[in-house]
Amino acid sequence: MLTYLDHHASTPCDPAVVAAMAPWWAQNPANPSSRLHRPSLEAAAAVDIARARVADGLAMASDAVLFTSGATEANNLALRGVAEAALERGETRRRLVTLATEHRAVLEPLAWLESHGFPLTVLPVGADGMVDPDRLAAALGPDTLLLSVMAANNEIGVLQPLDTIGALCRERGVIFHCDAAQAVGHVPLAMEELGIDLLSLSGHKLYGPKGVGALLRRPGVPLAPQQLGGGQEGGLRGGTLPVPLIVGLGAAVAAALADRQERAERLGALRDRLWRELEALGGVLRNGHPVHGLPHNLNVTIEGLDGTRLHRQLRRSLAVSSGSACSQGSPSHVLAALGRDRRAAGASIRFGLGRGTTAEHIDAAIAAVAAAVAELRGPV
């Protein structure tokens, strides 16, 4: 039986979330923007409840939440929206700053903006994946408009020092965007306390449905819409709201917050055992900071092996990846930023533990990797 340990790519939708969405697919198909009859008012009320649940999860007011199709759209709305709003009001600040280990859903919009007149600074990270706060502070000059730093890396699980980063941005008047798709529901996050102005999240990363996410915006942060037509979401994101998905997102956030601490402790212990057993194989390197990381993440490089052959062996019994689900097989730019060469990046494994992961799953993963390593290394 295949052991699923790719929860950073996507999590299974929680059965309670599926049940919460069920009535909104067929029993009440009303458009929540209509508000001309009872079914539409009920749909609007369901959206309002979900909006409050998402906002509560980040310690924000309900009107901070803008529903999107996922974190990719939320990132684009945040980054391009800030830049266009700056142009509209004649802002002289133009520089954008980010890290080399950000998700492509951040790096590509920023690269597009750079080609349209917004200077871009991409900062390196250390061998452990952490940004140097002093180097970051030096990069935030008087011309800096926005900084984008993810809360938790999607490949190596590194947790950046958001409180320090947020304080730097506040004192310099820089807008702070945070891609928190891998962090919401897994680690504590309070936007206002951390100084985050814009935060992106995605439902399917926290046991919710695919196709829905949100951008949370601190009051007063200028933003230009990227999707016009209908005026929904305060005129910042046109389009009919997908009530079942939004209800599912709200239910998923609430459920994730309810068991977050217990889940983190349990999965952290399983992750640590997985690391100890893999390290004992010899020639296994850990990617990312050993302490400042997601409790359910482990990324390792197995030295001297061919990555294609390694993953061909593993896929027979283990669902894991060598990098982001969006990389489509290309070598990881995240691992390259840590100093891993192309061969080492290819021979890396990302383990993403999840709510349903058991000790038996970890045993199966250890056995699968040990068998693959023994076969590929050959006789000692």
C-alpha positions as CSV (number, residue, x, y, z in Angstrom):
1,M,0.0,0.0,0.0
2,L,1.3,3.5,-0.9
3,T,2.3,5.6,2.1
4,Y,1.3,9.3,1.5
5,L,3.9,11.7,2.9
6,D,3.5,14.6,0.5
7,H,1.3,16.8,2.6
8,H,3.2,20.0,1.6
9,A,1.9,19.4,-2.0
10,S,-1.6,18.9,-0.8
11,T,-3.5,17.6,2.2
12,P,-6.6,15.3,2.1
13,C,-9.8,17.2,2.7
14,D,-11.0,16.6,6.2
15,P,-14.3,14.6,6.3
16,A,-15.8,17.2,8.6
17,V,-15.0,19.9,6.0
18,V,-16.6,17.8,3.2
19,A,-19.7,17.5,5.3
20,A,-19.8,21.2,5.9
21,M,-19.6,21.9,2.2
22,A,-22.2,19.3,1.2
23,P,-25.4,21.3,1.5
24,W,-24.0,24.2,-0.6
25,W,-23.4,22.1,-3.7
26,A,-27.1,21.3,-4.5
27,Q,-29.5,22.0,-1.6
28,N,-28.8,25.7,-1.8
29,P,-27.1,26.9,-5.1
30,A,-27.9,30.6,-4.5
31,N,-25.5,33.4,-5.4
32,P,-24.5,35.2,-2.1
33,S,-24.3,38.5,-3.9
34,S,-27.9,38.5,-4.9
35,R,-29.5,39.0,-1.5
36,L,-33.0,39.3,-3.0
37,H,-34.4,36.1,-1.5
38,R,-33.9,33.8,1.4
39,P,-31.6,31.3,-0.3
40,S,-29.2,34.0,-1.3
41,L,-29.3,35.6,2.1
42,E,-28.5,32.2,3.7
43,A,-25.6,31.8,1.3
44,A,-24.3,35.2,2.2
45,A,-24.6,34.4,5.9
46,A,-22.6,31.2,5.3
47,V,-19.9,33.2,3.6
48,D,-19.8,35.7,6.4
49,I,-19.4,32.9,9.0
50,A,-16.5,31.5,7.0
51,R,-14.9,34.9,6.6
52,A,-15.0,35.3,10.4
53,R,-13.5,31.9,10.9
54,V,-10.6,32.7,8.6
55,A,-10.1,36.1,10.1
56,D,-10.1,34.6,13.7
57,G,-7.4,32.2,12.7
58,L,-5.0,35.1,11.9
59,A,-6.3,37.4,14.8
60,M,-7.8,39.9,12.3
61,A,-11.3,41.4,11.7
62,S,-13.6,39.8,9.2
63,D,-13.2,42.7,6.7
64,A,-9.5,41.9,6.3
65,V,-10.4,38.7,4.4
66,L,-10.5,38.7,0.6
67,F,-11.4,35.3,-0.8
68,T,-9.4,34.0,-3.8
69,S,-8.9,30.8,-5.8
70,G,-5.8,30.0,-3.7
71,A,-2.5,31.4,-2.5
72,T,-1.1,31.9,-6.1
73,E,-3.9,34.3,-6.9
74,A,-3.6,35.9,-3.5
75,N,0.1,36.4,-4.0
76,N,-0.5,38.0,-7.4
77,L,-3.2,40.3,-6.0
78,A,-0.9,41.3,-3.2
79,L,2.2,41.9,-5.2
80,R,0.8,43.4,-8.4
81,G,-2.0,45.1,-6.5
82,V,0.5,47.0,-4.3
83,A,2.6,47.9,-7.3
84,E,-0.3,49.2,-9.4
85,A,-1.7,51.1,-6.4
86,A,1.7,52.8,-6.0
87,L,1.7,53.9,-9.6
88,E,-1.9,55.2,-9.3
89,R,-1.0,57.5,-6.3
90,G,2.4,58.6,-7.7
91,E,4.4,56.8,-5.1
92,T,8.2,57.3,-5.6
93,R,9.1,54.1,-3.8
94,R,9.4,51.3,-6.4
95,R,11.9,48.7,-5.1
96,L,10.7,45.2,-4.3
97,V,12.7,42.9,-2.0
98,T,12.3,39.1,-1.5
99,L,14.3,35.9,-0.8
100,A,15.8,33.4,-3.2
101,T,13.9,30.6,-1.6
102,E,10.4,32.0,-2.1
103,H,7.7,30.0,-4.0
104,R,7.5,30.6,-7.7
105,A,4.1,32.1,-7.1
106,V,6.0,35.0,-5.5
107,L,9.2,35.1,-7.6
108,E,7.4,35.1,-11.0
109,P,5.0,38.0,-10.3
110,L,8.0,40.0,-8.8
111,A,10.1,39.2,-11.9
112,W,7.2,40.4,-14.1
113,L,7.0,43.6,-12.1
114,E,10.8,44.1,-12.4
115,S,10.4,43.9,-16.2
116,H,7.8,46.7,-15.9
117,G,9.9,49.2,-14.0
118,F,10.0,48.0,-10.4
119,P,13.6,47.3,-9.3
120,L,13.9,43.9,-7.6
121,T,16.4,42.7,-4.9
122,V,16.5,39.0,-4.3
123,L,18.4,38.2,-1.1
124,P,20.3,35.0,-0.5
125,V,19.8,32.8,2.5
126,G,22.3,30.9,4.6
127,A,23.1,27.2,4.3
128,D,20.3,26.6,6.8
129,G,17.8,28.5,4.7
130,M,17.5,31.4,7.1
131,V,17.8,35.0,6.0
132,D,20.4,37.2,7.8
133,P,18.4,40.0,9.5
134,D,21.2,42.5,9.2
135,R,21.5,41.9,5.4
136,L,17.7,42.2,5.1
137,A,17.7,45.4,7.1
138,A,20.4,46.8,4.8
139,A,18.3,46.0,1.8
140,L,15.2,47.9,3.0
141,G,16.2,51.4,1.9
142,P,14.1,54.6,1.5
143,D,13.1,53.5,-2.1
144,T,11.7,50.1,-0.9
145,L,8.0,49.7,-1.5
146,L,7.4,46.1,-0.5
147,L,9.1,43.1,1.0
148,S,7.8,39.5,0.4
149,V,9.0,36.8,2.8
150,M,7.2,33.5,3.2
151,A,6.3,32.3,6.7
152,A,7.3,28.6,6.2
153,N,9.2,27.3,3.2
154,N,7.3,24.8,1.1
155,E,10.3,22.6,0.5
156,I,12.5,22.7,3.6
157,G,10.0,24.0,6.2
158,V,12.2,26.8,7.4
159,L,10.3,29.4,9.6
160,Q,11.7,32.9,9.0
161,P,11.8,35.4,11.9
162,L,8.6,37.2,11.0
163,D,8.5,39.3,14.1
164,T,11.9,40.7,13.4
165,I,11.1,41.2,9.8
166,G,7.8,42.9,10.5
167,A,9.4,45.3,13.0
168,L,12.0,46.3,10.3
169,C,9.2,46.9,7.8
170,R,7.1,49.0,10.2
171,E,10.0,51.3,11.2
172,R,10.9,51.8,7.5
173,G,7.4,52.2,6.1
174,V,7.8,49.1,3.9
175,I,4.7,47.0,3.1
176,F,5.3,43.4,4.3
177,H,3.7,40.6,2.3
178,C,3.8,37.0,3.6
179,D,3.0,33.9,1.7
180,A,1.7,31.8,4.6
181,A,0.2,28.9,2.6
182,Q,2.4,26.3,4.4
183,A,2.1,27.9,7.9
184,V,-1.6,28.8,8.5
185,G,-3.1,26.0,10.6
186,H,0.3,24.5,11.4
187,V,2.1,27.2,13.4
188,P,0.8,30.2,15.5
189,L,0.3,33.3,13.3
190,A,-1.1,36.7,14.4
191,M,-0.8,39.2,11.6
192,E,-0.9,42.4,13.6
193,E,1.5,41.2,16.3
194,L,4.0,40.1,13.6
195,G,3.7,43.3,11.6
196,I,2.4,41.6,8.5
197,D,0.4,43.8,6.1
198,L,-0.7,41.2,3.5
199,L,-0.9,37.5,4.0
200,S,-1.8,34.7,1.5
201,L,-3.2,31.3,2.3
202,S,-4.6,28.3,0.5
203,G,-7.3,25.8,1.6
204,H,-5.8,22.6,0.3
205,K,-2.6,23.1,2.4
206,L,-4.6,22.8,5.7
207,Y,-7.1,20.0,5.0
208,G,-9.5,22.1,3.1
209,P,-10.7,22.0,-0.5
210,K,-8.6,22.8,-3.6
211,G,-9.6,26.0,-5.5
212,V,-10.0,28.4,-2.6
213,G,-7.8,30.6,-0.6
214,A,-7.6,34.1,0.8
215,L,-5.6,37.3,1.0
216,L,-5.8,39.1,4.3
217,R,-5.1,42.8,4.2
218,R,-4.4,45.1,7.1
219,P,-6.6,48.2,7.0
220,G,-5.2,51.0,5.0
221,V,-2.8,49.0,2.8
222,P,-3.3,50.3,-0.8
223,L,-4.3,47.6,-3.2
224,A,-5.4,47.7,-6.9
225,P,-7.7,44.9,-8.1
226,Q,-6.3,42.3,-10.5
227,Q,-9.7,40.8,-11.4
228,L,-12.5,43.1,-12.5
229,G,-16.2,42.4,-13.0
230,G,-18.9,42.4,-10.4
231,G,-17.4,44.3,-7.6
232,Q,-17.3,41.4,-5.2
233,E,-14.8,41.4,-2.2
234,G,-14.9,45.1,-1.8
235,G,-14.2,45.7,-5.5
236,L,-10.8,44.0,-5.2
237,R,-11.7,40.6,-6.6
238,G,-14.6,40.3,-9.0
239,G,-16.4,37.0,-9.6
240,T,-19.1,34.9,-8.1
241,L,-18.1,33.6,-4.7
242,P,-17.8,29.8,-4.6
243,V,-19.9,29.2,-1.5
244,P,-19.2,25.5,-0.9
245,L,-15.4,26.1,-1.2
246,I,-15.5,29.2,1.1
247,V,-17.5,27.3,3.7
248,G,-15.0,24.5,3.4
249,L,-12.1,26.9,3.9
250,G,-13.7,28.4,7.0
251,A,-14.3,24.9,8.5
252,A,-10.8,23.8,7.7
253,V,-9.2,26.8,9.4
254,A,-11.3,26.3,12.5
255,A,-10.5,22.5,12.6
256,A,-6.7,23.2,12.0
257,L,-6.6,25.7,14.9
258,A,-8.4,23.2,17.2
259,D,-5.8,20.5,16.9
260,R,-2.8,22.5,15.8
261,Q,-0.7,22.1,19.0
262,E,-1.4,18.4,19.6
263,R,-0.8,17.7,15.9
264,A,2.5,19.6,15.9
265,E,3.8,17.8,18.9
266,R,2.8,14.4,17.6
267,L,4.1,14.9,14.1
268,G,7.2,16.6,15.4
269,A,8.1,13.5,17.3
270,L,7.4,11.3,14.3
271,R,9.5,13.6,12.1
272,D,12.4,13.4,14.6
273,R,12.4,9.7,14.6
274,L,12.3,9.6,10.8
275,W,15.4,11.9,10.8
276,R,17.3,9.8,13.3
277,E,16.7,6.6,11.3
278,L,17.6,8.2,8.0
279,E,20.7,9.8,9.4
280,A,21.9,6.4,10.6
281,L,22.0,5.2,7.0
282,G,25.1,7.5,6.5
283,G,25.6,10.1,3.9
284,V,22.3,11.7,4.6
285,L,22.2,15.5,4.9
286,R,19.4,17.6,6.4
287,N,18.2,20.5,4.4
288,G,17.0,23.5,6.4
289,H,17.4,24.8,9.9
290,P,17.1,21.9,12.4
291,V,15.1,24.0,15.0
292,H,13.4,26.8,13.2
293,G,11.2,24.7,11.0
294,L,7.7,23.2,10.5
295,P,7.2,20.2,12.8
296,H,5.8,18.1,10.0
297,N,8.6,18.7,7.5
298,L,11.8,16.9,6.8
299,N,14.0,17.4,3.7
300,V,17.1,15.4,3.2
301,T,19.8,14.9,0.5
302,I,21.3,11.4,0.1
303,E,24.8,11.8,-1.1
304,G,26.2,10.0,-4.1
305,L,22.9,8.7,-5.5
306,D,21.2,9.4,-8.8
307,G,18.0,11.3,-8.0
308,T,16.0,9.8,-10.9
309,R,16.8,6.3,-9.9
310,L,16.2,7.1,-6.2
311,H,12.7,8.4,-6.8
312,R,11.8,5.7,-9.3
313,Q,12.5,3.2,-6.5
314,L,10.6,5.1,-3.8
315,R,7.5,5.7,-5.9
316,R,6.6,2.0,-5.7
317,S,5.6,2.4,-2.0
318,L,6.1,6.0,-1.0
319,A,4.4,9.2,-2.1
320,V,7.1,11.9,-1.5
321,S,8.7,14.5,-3.7
322,S,12.0,16.1,-4.5
323,G,10.8,19.7,-4.3
324,S,7.8,21.9,-4.9
325,A,4.7,20.4,-6.6
326,C,5.0,23.4,-9.0
327,S,8.5,22.6,-10.1
328,Q,7.4,20.0,-12.6
329,G,10.5,17.9,-12.1
330,S,13.0,20.8,-12.4
331,P,15.9,20.9,-9.9
332,S,14.9,22.8,-6.7
333,H,15.8,26.5,-6.7
334,V,15.4,26.3,-2.9
335,L,18.1,23.7,-2.5
336,A,20.3,25.5,-5.0
337,A,20.0,28.6,-2.7
338,L,21.2,26.4,0.2
339,G,24.3,25.5,-1.9
340,R,23.2,22.0,-3.1
341,D,24.3,21.3,-6.7
342,R,22.0,19.9,-9.4
343,R,22.9,16.3,-8.6
344,A,22.4,16.7,-4.8
345,A,19.1,18.5,-5.3
346,G,17.9,15.7,-7.5
347,A,18.8,13.2,-4.8
348,S,16.8,15.0,-2.2
349,I,13.5,13.9,-0.6
350,R,10.8,16.1,0.9
351,F,8.7,14.4,3.5
352,G,5.5,16.1,4.5
353,L,3.7,14.5,7.4
354,G,0.0,15.0,8.0
355,R,-2.9,14.6,10.3
356,G,-3.3,11.0,9.3
357,T,0.4,10.0,9.6
358,T,1.1,7.2,12.0
359,A,4.1,5.5,13.4
360,E,3.4,2.7,11.0
361,H,3.7,5.1,8.1
362,I,7.1,6.3,9.4
363,D,8.2,2.7,9.7
364,A,7.2,2.1,6.1
365,A,9.0,5.3,4.9
366,I,12.2,4.3,6.8
367,A,12.1,0.8,5.3
368,A,11.5,2.1,1.7
369,V,14.3,4.6,1.8
370,A,16.7,2.1,3.4
371,A,15.9,-0.5,0.8
372,A,16.3,2.0,-2.1
373,V,19.6,3.3,-0.7
374,A,21.0,-0.2,-0.2
375,E,20.1,-1.2,-3.8
376,L,21.5,1.9,-5.4
377,R,24.7,1.9,-3.4
378,G,25.3,-1.7,-4.0
379,P,27.5,-4.1,-2.0
380,V,29.7,-2.4,0.5
